[in-house]
Amino acid sequence: MFDRLTWACFWIPAGLLLTFILLPLLRMTAAQSWQSLSQVSGMADVRAAIWLSVGCATLTAVVAALLGTPLAYLLARKDGWLIRAIEAVVDLPLAVPHTVAGVALLFTFGRTGVAGILLSHVGLRFWGTTAGIVVAMLFVSVPFMVNSARLGFAAVDLHLEEVARTLGASRMEVFFRIDLPLAWRGILTGVILTYARSISEIGSVMVLAYYPMTAPVKIYDLYLQTGLRESSAAAVLLLIVTLSTFLVFRAIAGSSRRSDGH
């Protein structure tokens, strides 16, 4: 009896939370007919918006991995007040409202922003371009990359690094031959979370680069024009694509765990 009561204390709140997550999505999906889904999927601008979101989110995840992995390694290997301050800076985008993030990015990457002016001389613009979309996605999602990779590096046994250094390996050799392979799951998790967060971003993207429209922006535009009729169908299409790619990434992460013997 005690065991059943104990498990009930876990399963009841867990079930409530899962219901809270799944019920709105299932209700929205069930409200769609094949006719409405077919009609919206036949709209060229909706398809373009969805694939633009997938492409920009993928590019954002790659950039976040390239820039965030070195920082994550430093945060996992160093300590002190400066490291704690850097960790706070990394987490800052999580606390900033995304419309505020878009305004801040506009001051830096907009027409009169310092980065916008400098990079415009080499033909790179951020307002109303895919580059602006990637910048907006990167700002709000990079904490997931850095924090996940940092946990991965922190789990690596430091004795392995010490042994490799005593055998004559350089710091870079230790990083690429020991730390990076052993922290791979944390890095991959960061890439997946960055992708998932990026593909759903709307606030900062709307402010910095309303056009070309990503899928969330297009869904919002459809909602303003037609209400729930077309916007909900487009939302279901985006949900299908997002879940499909997310499951593929999760499957890759699961196969990497099995190959490592975990």
C-alpha positions in Angstrom: 0.0 0.0 0.0 2.8 2.4 0.9 4.5 1.7 -2.5 1.3 2.4 -4.4 0.8 5.6 -2.5 4.4 6.6 -3.1 4.2 6.0 -6.9 0.9 7.9 -7.0 2.6 10.9 -5.5 5.0 10.9 -8.5 2.6 9.8 -11.3 -0.3 12.1 -10.5 1.7 15.4 -10.9 3.7 13.8 -13.8 0.4 12.9 -15.5 -1.0 16.4 -15.0 2.1 18.0 -16.5 2.1 15.7 -19.5 -1.6 16.4 -20.0 -0.9 20.1 -19.8 1.7 19.8 -22.6 -0.1 17.4 -24.9 -3.8 18.4 -24.6 -3.5 21.8 -26.4 -1.4 20.3 -29.2 -3.7 17.3 -29.6 -6.8 19.4 -29.5 -5.4 21.8 -32.2 -4.4 18.8 -34.4 -7.8 17.1 -34.0 -9.6 20.3 -35.0 -8.0 20.1 -38.5 -9.5 18.4 -41.5 -7.5 16.8 -44.3 -9.0 19.5 -46.6 -7.8 22.4 -44.5 -4.3 20.8 -44.1 -4.2 20.2 -47.9 -5.3 23.7 -48.7 -2.7 25.3 -46.5 0.1 23.0 -47.5 -0.6 24.0 -51.1 0.2 27.6 -50.3 3.7 28.4 -51.6 4.4 31.1 -49.0 3.5 28.7 -46.1 5.8 26.0 -47.4 8.6 28.5 -48.0 8.2 29.8 -44.5 8.4 26.4 -42.9 11.5 25.4 -44.9 13.1 28.8 -44.1 12.6 28.1 -40.4 14.1 24.6 -40.7 17.1 25.9 -42.7 17.8 28.9 -40.4 17.4 26.8 -37.3 19.8 24.2 -38.6 22.4 26.9 -39.5 21.9 28.5 -36.0 22.6 25.2 -34.3 25.8 24.8 -36.3 27.0 28.3 -35.5 26.1 27.8 -31.8 28.1 24.6 -31.7 31.1 26.2 -33.3 31.1 29.3 -31.1 29.6 27.8 -27.9 31.7 24.6 -27.5 35.0 26.4 -26.8 33.2 28.6 -24.2 31.5 25.6 -22.7 34.9 23.9 -22.3 36.4 27.0 -20.5 33.4 27.2 -18.2 33.8 23.5 -17.3 37.5 23.7 -16.6 37.9 27.1 -14.9 36.4 28.5 -11.7 36.2 31.8 -9.9 34.2 35.0 -9.9 34.9 35.8 -13.6 33.7 32.4 -14.7 30.5 32.8 -12.6 30.0 36.2 -14.2 30.4 34.7 -17.7 27.9 32.0 -16.8 25.4 34.8 -15.8 26.0 36.6 -19.1 25.4 33.3 -21.1 22.1 32.8 -19.2 21.0 36.4 -19.7 19.1 35.8 -22.9 16.8 33.4 -21.0 15.7 36.2 -18.8 15.3 38.9 -21.5 11.8 39.2 -23.2 12.3 38.2 -26.8 10.8 41.4 -28.2 13.3 43.3 -26.0 16.1 41.1 -27.4 14.9 42.0 -30.9 15.1 45.7 -30.1 18.5 45.3 -28.6 19.7 43.4 -31.6 18.3 46.1 -33.9 20.5 48.7 -32.2 23.6 46.5 -32.9 22.7 44.8 -36.3 20.2 47.3 -37.7 20.9 49.9 -40.4 22.5 52.3 -37.8 23.9 49.7 -35.5 27.7 49.4 -35.2 27.8 45.8 -36.6 25.2 46.6 -39.2 27.2 49.5 -40.5 30.5 47.7 -40.5 29.3 44.5 -42.1 27.1 46.3 -44.7 30.4 47.4 -46.4 31.0 43.7 -47.2 27.4 43.2 -48.4 26.1 41.6 -45.2 22.8 43.0 -44.0 20.7 41.8 -41.1 17.4 43.7 -41.3 14.9 41.8 -43.4 17.3 39.0 -44.3 18.0 35.4 -43.4 21.2 36.6 -41.7 19.1 38.6 -39.4 16.9 35.6 -38.7 19.9 33.5 -37.7 21.3 36.3 -35.5 17.9 36.6 -33.7 17.6 32.8 -33.3 21.2 32.5 -32.1 20.8 35.1 -29.4 17.8 33.4 -27.7 19.0 29.8 -28.1 22.8 29.9 -27.5 22.4 29.4 -23.7 21.0 25.9 -24.4 24.1 25.0 -26.4 26.7 26.4 -23.9 25.0 24.9 -20.8 24.5 21.4 -22.3 28.1 21.3 -23.7 29.4 22.6 -20.3 27.7 19.7 -18.5 29.2 17.3 -21.0 32.7 18.6 -20.5 32.2 18.7 -16.7 31.4 15.0 -16.7 34.8 14.1 -18.3 37.2 12.6 -15.7 40.0 15.0 -15.2 42.4 12.2 -14.5 42.2 11.1 -18.1 43.4 14.6 -19.1 46.3 14.4 -16.6 47.4 11.0 -17.9 47.4 12.3 -21.5 49.4 15.3 -20.6 52.0 13.3 -18.7 52.3 11.1 -21.9 53.2 14.3 -23.9 49.9 15.3 -25.4 49.3 19.0 -25.9 46.3 20.8 -24.5 44.7 20.8 -28.0 45.4 17.1 -28.5 43.8 16.4 -25.2 40.7 18.4 -26.1 40.2 16.8 -29.5 41.2 13.2 -28.6 39.7 12.9 -25.1 37.4 15.8 -24.1 35.5 16.2 -27.3 34.7 12.5 -27.9 33.7 12.0 -24.2 31.5 15.1 -24.1 29.9 14.4 -27.4 26.5 13.6 -26.0 26.3 16.9 -24.1 27.3 18.8 -27.2 24.8 16.9 -29.4 22.0 17.6 -26.8 22.9 21.3 -27.0 22.7 21.2 -30.8 19.2 19.6 -30.6 17.9 22.0 -28.0 19.3 25.0 -29.9 17.6 23.8 -33.1 14.3 23.3 -31.3 14.4 26.7 -29.6 15.4 28.4 -32.8 12.7 27.0 -35.0 10.0 28.2 -32.6 11.4 31.8 -32.2 9.1 34.7 -33.2 9.6 37.8 -31.0 13.2 38.7 -31.8 12.8 37.6 -35.4 9.8 39.8 -36.0 11.6 42.9 -34.7 15.0 42.4 -36.4 13.9 40.6 -39.6 10.1 40.4 -40.2 10.8 39.5 -43.8 11.4 36.9 -45.2 8.8 35.3 -43.0 9.7 32.3 -40.9 7.0 29.8 -40.1 6.0 31.3 -36.6 5.8 34.8 -38.1 3.8 33.5 -41.1 1.4 31.7 -38.7 1.0 34.9 -36.7 0.4 36.8 -40.0 -2.3 34.3 -41.0 -3.9 34.6 -37.6 -4.2 38.4 -38.1 -5.7 37.9 -41.6 -8.0 34.9 -41.2 -8.1 34.0 -37.5 -7.7 30.4 -36.5 -8.9 28.8 -39.8 -5.6 28.9 -41.8 -3.2 29.8 -39.0 -4.1 26.6 -37.0 -3.7 24.4 -40.1 -0.3 26.0 -40.8 0.6 25.5 -37.1 -0.1 21.8 -37.4 2.1 21.5 -40.5 4.9 23.3 -38.7 4.3 21.0 -35.7 4.6 17.9 -37.9 7.8 19.1 -39.5 9.3 20.2 -36.2 8.5 16.9 -34.4 9.8 14.9 -37.3 13.2 16.6 -37.4 13.3 16.7 -33.6 12.7 12.9 -33.5 15.5 12.4 -36.1 17.9 14.3 -33.9 16.9 12.4 -30.8 17.3 9.1 -32.6 20.9 10.2 -33.6 21.5 11.1 -29.9 20.1 7.8 -28.8 22.3 5.8 -31.2 25.4 7.7 -30.0 24.5 6.6 -26.4 24.2 3.0 -27.5 27.5 3.1 -29.4 29.2 4.4 -26.2 27.8 1.5 -24.3 25.4 3.5 -22.1 
